[in-house]
Amino acid sequence: MSLLEVNEIFGPTIQGEGKLVGTPSIFIRLGKCNFRCEGFSVEYETPSGIKKCSCDSYYAVDMAFKDQWQKMTAQDVIKDVLQLEPNYKIDIVITGGEPLLYWKNEEFQNLLKHYVENNYKVTIETNSSLNIDLSETYQKQILFSMSVKLSNSLEPLKKRININTLTKIINETDGSYLKFVIDEDFKEQASKEIKELTAQLPKVDVYLMPMGDTAKQINENSEAVINLSIENGYKYCDRLHIRVWDNKRGV
């Protein structure tokens, strides 16, 4: 049996960004990613002392942190989540890393099936670059929050854009959406790339969010991103978790 590599399970907290911002949620963060996103320039140090750059979830991306991840079955995860659940049906958010690396994993599908069939609202936060099939009814009831990476991630175009997967998710699920994190310096190029991408896709909601891993950086970028949203008919979304807690983990 192939187990899930779980970086952390935390909550109850709020969903900090995207379509369900402000919604009480429990997060299941899986380890492993198919991207490095060095262009996001979050500096960190590995357990062995090597300095690197990546995204703000580097501890779930870099295999150097693998020893901190816990190997779990779906039932192990469900049991741990149950200890955190309040007395109402809270949303479940599966994030990473890149959760779709586990799509063909039986334990991952068992986890999704359990929550969907027990009437939880399930969101998967994904870069949507991997090939997946949505052959089961419960899979089509998941909300996919698709953080497609733009050129500022420094990942190659062919690797980061998967039109087939994006089209499949948009057409076969209800309400799945695109979201992009942008700073003031990148806004013109971001606008061009998002237009080129959405021209190849079915109609889909686009959310723009300010880049930064501190409240100060969010403030510095928010006005430019709001203006870009207004200019293009996109939706602006703040990043509440960073505004309240900076980049503190587990909240």
C-alpha positions in Angstrom: 0.0 0.0 0.0 1.3 3.4 -1.0 0.9 5.8 1.9 0.3 9.6 1.9 3.2 11.8 2.9 1.5 14.4 5.2 3.4 17.5 6.0 0.8 18.9 8.5 -2.8 18.9 9.5 -4.1 22.0 11.1 -7.3 24.0 12.0 -9.9 25.0 12.6 -8.8 28.1 10.9 -10.2 30.2 8.0 -9.6 29.7 4.3 -7.3 32.7 3.7 -7.7 33.1 -0.1 -9.7 32.3 -3.2 -13.4 31.8 -3.7 -14.1 30.6 -0.2 -12.0 33.1 1.7 -13.1 33.5 5.3 -14.7 30.0 5.4 -13.9 27.9 8.5 -11.7 25.0 7.3 -9.3 22.3 8.3 -6.2 21.9 6.1 -4.4 18.7 5.1 -1.1 19.6 3.7 0.7 16.9 1.7 4.4 16.8 1.0 6.0 16.7 -2.5 5.7 19.1 -5.5 6.6 18.9 -9.2 7.8 22.5 -9.1 10.4 24.5 -7.3 9.2 28.1 -8.2 12.5 29.7 -7.4 11.2 32.9 -8.9 9.0 33.5 -5.9 12.3 34.2 -4.0 11.2 33.0 -0.5 14.6 32.4 1.2 14.9 29.4 3.5 17.4 27.0 5.0 17.2 23.2 4.8 17.6 21.1 7.9 21.2 20.5 6.8 21.9 24.2 6.5 21.7 24.8 2.7 20.2 28.1 1.7 17.6 28.0 -1.1 14.7 29.9 -2.7 11.2 28.6 -3.4 7.6 29.4 -2.6 6.2 30.1 0.9 5.4 26.4 1.3 9.0 25.3 0.8 8.7 22.9 3.8 6.1 20.8 1.8 8.0 21.2 -1.5 11.7 20.5 -0.8 12.5 16.8 -0.3 15.1 17.9 2.2 12.2 18.2 4.7 11.0 14.7 3.9 12.0 13.4 7.4 9.4 15.8 8.9 6.6 14.4 6.8 4.4 11.6 8.3 3.4 8.5 6.3 -0.3 8.0 6.8 -3.3 6.0 5.5 -6.6 7.8 4.6 -8.0 6.5 7.9 -5.0 7.9 9.8 -5.7 11.3 8.3 -9.5 11.1 8.9 -8.8 10.2 12.6 -6.4 13.1 13.1 -8.8 15.6 11.4 -11.6 14.3 13.6 -9.7 15.4 16.7 -9.7 19.0 15.3 -13.3 19.2 14.0 -15.7 21.6 15.7 -19.4 20.7 16.3 -20.4 21.5 12.7 -19.4 20.3 9.3 -16.3 22.2 8.5 -14.7 22.6 5.1 -11.7 20.3 4.2 -8.9 21.9 2.2 -6.2 19.6 0.7 -3.1 21.5 -0.2 0.6 21.0 -0.6 3.1 20.8 -2.1 1.2 19.5 -5.1 -1.7 17.2 -4.0 -2.4 15.9 -7.5 0.9 14.0 -7.4 -1.2 11.6 -5.2 -4.2 11.5 -7.6 -3.5 7.8 -8.6 -2.8 6.8 -5.0 -5.6 4.6 -3.6 -5.3 6.2 -0.1 -5.7 9.7 -1.6 -8.9 8.6 -3.4 -10.2 7.0 -0.3 -9.7 10.3 1.6 -11.5 12.3 -1.1 -14.4 9.8 -1.3 -14.9 9.8 2.5 -15.2 13.5 2.8 -17.3 14.1 -0.4 -19.7 11.2 0.4 -20.1 12.5 4.0 -21.2 15.9 2.7 -18.0 17.9 3.5 -17.1 20.7 1.1 -13.7 19.6 -0.3 -11.2 22.0 -1.9 -8.0 20.8 -3.6 -5.4 23.6 -4.0 -3.3 22.6 -7.1 -1.1 24.0 -9.8 -3.2 21.9 -12.3 -0.1 20.9 -14.3 -0.6 17.2 -14.0 -2.8 14.8 -16.1 -5.8 13.5 -14.2 -9.1 11.7 -15.0 -12.3 12.6 -13.3 -14.0 9.3 -13.8 -15.8 9.0 -10.4 -18.9 11.0 -9.4 -17.3 12.1 -6.1 -14.3 13.5 -7.9 -16.5 15.9 -9.9 -17.9 17.3 -6.6 -14.5 18.7 -5.5 -13.7 22.4 -5.8 -10.4 22.8 -7.6 -8.6 26.0 -6.6 -6.1 26.2 -9.6 -3.0 28.3 -8.9 -1.6 28.1 -12.4 2.0 29.3 -12.3 3.1 32.2 -14.5 6.5 33.0 -15.9 7.6 34.7 -12.6 7.8 31.3 -11.1 10.7 30.6 -13.4 9.2 27.2 -14.3 9.2 26.4 -18.0 5.9 27.1 -19.9 5.4 23.5 -21.1 5.7 22.2 -17.6 3.4 24.7 -15.9 0.5 25.0 -18.3 -1.7 22.0 -19.0 -4.6 23.1 -21.1 -6.1 19.6 -21.1 -6.3 19.3 -17.3 -7.5 22.8 -16.9 -10.3 22.3 -19.5 -11.3 19.0 -18.0 -11.6 20.4 -14.4 -13.5 23.5 -15.6 -15.9 21.5 -17.7 -16.5 18.6 -15.3 -16.6 20.3 -11.9 -18.8 23.0 -10.6 -17.2 26.3 -9.6 -13.5 25.5 -9.9 -11.5 28.6 -10.6 -8.1 30.1 -11.4 -6.1 32.2 -9.0 -2.8 34.1 -9.4 -0.5 35.8 -6.9 0.9 39.0 -8.4 3.1 41.9 -7.3 3.2 45.4 -8.7 6.3 44.9 -10.8 4.9 41.9 -12.6 1.3 43.1 -13.2 1.6 44.0 -16.9 3.2 40.7 -17.8 0.8 38.8 -15.6 -2.1 40.5 -17.4 -0.8 39.4 -20.8 -0.1 35.8 -19.7 -3.5 35.4 -18.0 -5.3 36.7 -21.1 -3.3 34.3 -23.3 -4.2 31.4 -21.0 -7.9 32.1 -20.5 -8.3 32.5 -24.3 -7.6 28.8 -24.6 -10.0 27.8 -21.8 -13.8 27.5 -21.2 -15.3 30.4 -19.2 -13.8 30.4 -15.7 -13.6 32.8 -12.7 -10.2 34.4 -12.3 -9.0 35.6 -8.9 -6.0 37.9 -8.5 -4.2 38.1 -5.1 -1.3 40.3 -3.9 2.1 38.7 -3.5 3.9 38.7 -0.1 4.5 36.6 2.9 4.0 39.5 5.4 1.1 41.9 5.9 3.4 44.7 4.9 4.1 43.2 1.5 0.5 42.4 1.0 -0.4 46.1 1.7 2.3 47.2 -0.8 1.0 45.1 -3.6 -2.8 45.1 -3.0 -3.7 48.4 -4.7 -2.0 47.5 -8.0 -3.6 44.1 -8.0 -7.1 45.6 -7.2 -6.7 48.0 -10.2 -5.6 45.1 -12.5 -8.7 43.2 -11.4 -11.0 46.1 -12.2 -9.4 46.7 -15.5 -9.9 43.1 -16.7 -13.1 42.1 -15.0 -11.3 39.6 -12.7 -12.1 39.2 -9.0 -9.7 40.6 -6.3 -9.1 38.4 -3.3 -7.0 39.3 -0.3 -4.8 36.8 1.5 -6.3 37.0 5.0 -4.0 34.3 6.6 -0.9 36.4 5.7 -2.6 39.7 6.7 -3.4 38.3 10.1 -0.6 35.9 10.8 2.2 36.7 8.3 3.6 33.4 7.2 3.2 31.6 10.5 2.5 27.9 10.0 -0.4 26.0 11.4 -3.0 28.7 11.5 
